[in-house]
């Protein structure tokens, strides 16, 4: 399955709903993670907060291709994407593994992923570098087999996302 998570509404080429899902995070109700770790202890694999996030993070786990469309704020994902990614912790287990000499969580039935992050709004090359490093760290923890960040001006964002989706459809 292919999954597009976006912090805003996008006009994209027609999507095959059997293979590709588009989720506009800005239109969902997603509370902040409270760090209770209930998703690891009380309800393993399920967040104890019952809101729209519980429909999204299972899709992240089942996806083999991801498109995270996000504004960059202070070298990080902007709030809608950051909140969703923090709430996706139920796809990981409390257990730790060593990966290339670093500790990372063990994934819970998560497919390896190819990810593209069309990012807009970075204020400087330094902010872009911080964001690239953040994505690389997240990629190691989230079973990304391949990933790349694509910085685009905001006025070209829809075109860039459409190009990525069209490339998916070529396979």
Protein Blocks (a to p, Z undefined) as FASTA:
>chain_A
ZZdddfbdcddddddfkloccddfklpccdddehlommmmmmgoiafbdcfklmmmmmmm
mpcbdcdddddeehiacfklmmmmmmmmmmpcfbdcdeehiacdddehiacdddddddeh
iabfklmmmmmmmmmmmmmmnopabdcdddddfklmmmmmmmmmmmmmmZZ
